[in-house]
Amino acid sequence: MIYKKYIYQMEKEDFYEFLLSYEKGVEIIKEGEQVQFVTYEPLLGMEPIEVYQVKAKAPKESFRPIMVGDFLIIPPWIKSILINPGSAFGTGLHATTQLCLKSIQKFFQPGWSAVDVGCGSCILSIALKLLGASEVLAIDIDPLAVEECKKNARANGVDVKVLQATPEELNHCFDFLVANLDIQVFRKSMPSIVNLFNKIGVFSGIYGKVELGEFKQMIKEYPVKVKSTQSKDGWLVVVLQKDYIL
């Protein structure tokens, strides 16, 4: 956005009288016997000593999170996720979690239902709810992870259904799936995992070119296509789309 700055100069007494009647903010540049100040609109009956254009920064460029003691001040467009730092099930620092979060933000649509397979500390499930999921089911085989997920969901004020379960035990299909697992689980449970979503599936926990090649070979027998592949620190995320919605 481009706007104009108008620079004016007045005698000190005249300036303060002007302020009382102007009733808007001004930016004082120089103060003495003569006062130089800036307005963002022309003043009727006065000739500016200079006019120049300024490009305004978008709010997202200029307002960054600020840490003050134990307080974090954040702009409203940032979606914060509270996670217990002592959790053994993920605090968002691992590359696979970050890759999944980026893919969720890019491909998930508000109003979709979602399932988080291998939910761990619940970061991805919480993110899905914050992005407008109509329902989220989080599953994990570890009972401690299930309890941790429930606690973190409550701490973030989101409604996530959490179960101790395997993909094979589910009989419901969701619009969106995220599975941050490992290649061994995909070898064992891919048929069940693929059946859990009907639009977009985000698969991570794949490491290196060899595992990526194996994963791509693995999915050839299913009605899916690779929509996106991203990597970080050797880890990969693969986003799949069901063919029949193309």
N, C-alpha and C positions, 0 to 999 in steps of 0.2 A: 504494500500500500504506500502511495506517495502522498505526502501532504506538505504544506508550506509553513515556514516560520517567518513572522513579520517582526523586525527589530525596530523599536521606537526609542526615543530619548526625550526625557522631560526634566524640568527643574524638580528638585527633591520635593518641595511643598506641593507642587502641581501633581506630581506622581501619586502621592498618598491620598490626595483628594480624588484623583482619578480611580484609585483602587476601591474607594468606598462606593462609588457609583457603578463601577464596572461589574462587580459581584461575580467575577470569574477568576480562575487562577492564571497567574502569569509567571514567567521564569525570569528572575533578575540576573542579568549578566554582570553589571557593574553598578556600584552604588557609591555616591559621593555627592557633590553639589549637583551634578547631573546624574540621573538614573537611566541606565540602558536596560531594557527589558524585552521579552519576547512574548508575543501572542500567537495563537494559531488561527487567527482570522484577522482580516483588515479592520482597522478602527475608523469609523466614520469621521470625516473632517480632519484626519491626521495623515501625514505623509510618512511612511516608514523610511528609515535611513538605509535599510537593506531588506531584501526578501530572498529567501533561498528554499530549495526543495529538500525534503528529508525522506528517506525510505524507512518506514516503520518496520521493526522486526515483528514477526509473528509471535504470539504469546508462547508457543511451544519452543521457540528459539531462545527466548529471553528469560523464561521462568523455569529454573531448574530446582530440584529438591534441595532443601537446606537442612543440615543437621545442627541443632542448637542444644547442647547437652544431651539429654535423653529424648528430646523432642525432634521429630522429623516433620518438616513443613513441606507439603507436596501440592502441586496444582491438581485441580479436579479431574483432569484427563488421565492421570496416572492411576492405574489400578494396583493397589498394594496387596500383598499376600503375606500374612503373618504365619511364620513357621517356627516351631520350637527349635532353638539352635542346638539343643542336645540330641536332636533326633538322629537315629542311625539309619533312617530311611530316606534321606535326601533333604538338602536345604537349598537346592536350586543352583549350586555351584558346578555340578557336573555338566559336561558338554552335552550329553544326551538330553538332560532335562531342558537345557536352554534351547537346543534344536527343536524339541517338541513344543515348547512355548511359542517360539517364532512361527512354527507351522500352524499351530492352533490359531494364532492371531491372523494368519494369512488366509486360512481355508475354512475355518468354522463360521457358520452363519447363525445369528441370534434366532432363537426359537427351536433350533434342532435339539433332539435328544442325543445323549452321549454316554459312552462307556469308557472307563479308564481301567485297562487291564494291567495289573501289577502296580497298583496305585501308590505304594510306599507311603510317604508322608502326606500325600493328598494335594501336592502343589498343582498338578495338572487338572485334577477334578475341580479344585477351587477356581482356577483360571477359567475353566469352561463355564462355571456358574456366573462368574463376574462378567463374562462375555455374553450372557443372556441365554444359556441353555435352559430348555424347558424342564429337563430332568437329567441328572447325572447319576450313574451307577459306578461305584468304585469297588474293584475286587482285588484281593491279594490272598495268597496261600498262607502268609505268615500272620498268625493271630496278633502279634505285637504291632505289626504294621497296620492292621485293621483298627486297632485301638488308637494308634497315633493319628491315623487319618481322621477318625471321628473327632478327636480332640482339636485338630487343626481346622476342620470344617466348622466346628462350633466357635472357635476363636475368631474366625473370619465372618461369622454370621451368615453362612450359606447352608442351604439344604442339600446335602449329598447323601445318598443311600450307600452304605458301605457294608460289604459282605466278605466273609472268608469263603472264597470259592475259586474254582478253576474255570477257564473258558468252556470246558466240556460240560459243566454243570448249568450253564445258562441256556435258556431257550427263548430269549427275547432278542429282537434285532433293533439296533439303534441307527440313527442317521449318521452319527460320527463316532469314530473309535480312535483312541490313542493307546498304543501298547509300547511302553518303554521297558523292554525285557532283555533277552539275549538270544543269540542264534540257536542255542540248544532248546530253549522253550519254543521258538518258532519251528524248529524241526519236528518237535513232538505235537504241537497244538495248532499248527497253521490252519487245518481244515475248520476247526471250531472257531478260531479267531476271525477268519475271513467271513464266517457266517454271522458275525455279531454286528456288522454294519452294512448299510445299503447305499451310502453316498460316498463318504470320504474316510479313509483310514490312515492314521499317522503311525509309522513303525520305526522305532529306534532301539538302540542297544546293539547296533550292527557295527563291527569294527573292521576297518581296512577293506581293500579291494577283493580279497579272497572271500570274506564273509558276504560282501555286497554281491559278488557273482553268484554265490550259493543262494542268497536270498532271492535274487531275480530268477534263478532257475526254479526255485521252489514255487514261485507264484504263477508260473506259466500255465498251470492247469486250472487256474481260477479265473472267473470273469472280471478281471481287474486290469487296469493300465497304470503305469507309473506316471504320475502327474508332476512330481518334483523330487529331486534328490539334493540334499545339502550336507555339508560336512564341517566338522570342527574338531581339531586335535586328533584326527584319525577316526573319530566316530561319525556315524552317518545316520540321517533320518530319511526315510523313503515315504512319500505320500502317495497312496493308491486311491484310485477312483473306480467305482463299479462301472463296468462298461455299459450296462443297460440304461444309465441315466445320461449318456452323452447325447 
